[in-house]
Amino acid sequence: MTNVLKQNNDFMIRGSVVKVRRRCGKAGCKCADGALHETWALSYSSKGHTRMIALREEDITTARQAVKRYQAALKRLESRALLGIKHFHNDIKAAKRRVR
């Protein structure tokens, strides 16, 4: 990840940081006996499909912070939208009362 993105506090990611456990398929590997390989990844959806991006160790914290910023921004946006609905509804009710 570029240093510009790492230093940008506005950098957001929609998705989740997840630990993926899998078998590689090699017969002599430890995962064949049940000790699965673990990799951190960014999971996100695009056009109805789940996508995964493998993360390097040094990018995990940056990705988690960016996901948290996205979730916080989404929560603020949802609060503002609900407040807008409330105000809009109150305006409509007041207008109806004035017409009567």
DAHU-V448559 format. One record per pair of residues at least 24 apart in sequence whose ideal C-beta (glycine too) atoms are under 8 Angstrom apart, sorted by the first residue. I is the first residue (numbers start at 1). GAP is how many residues later the second one is. D is the distance in whole Angstrom. If there is no record, write none. Layout:
I,GAP,D / I,GAP,D
This chain:
1,58,5 / 1,61,6 / 5,57,7 / 6,56,5 / 9,60,8 / 10,59,8 / 11,51,8 / 11,55,5 / 11,58,7 / 12,54,5 / 12,55,8 / 12,57,5 / 12,58,4 / 12,61,6 / 13,29,7 / 13,31,7 / 13,50,6 / 13,53,4 / 13,54,5 / 13,57,6 / 14,30,6 / 14,53,8 / 14,56,5 / 15,27,5 / 15,28,6 / 15,29,3 / 15,30,8 / 15,52,6 / 16,26,7 / 16,27,5 / 16,28,8 / 16,51,7 / 17,24,7 / 17,25,6 / 17,26,8 / 17,38,7 / 17,43,6 / 17,46,5 / 17,47,5 / 17,50,6 / 18,24,8 / 18,25,5 / 20,32,7 / 42,25,8
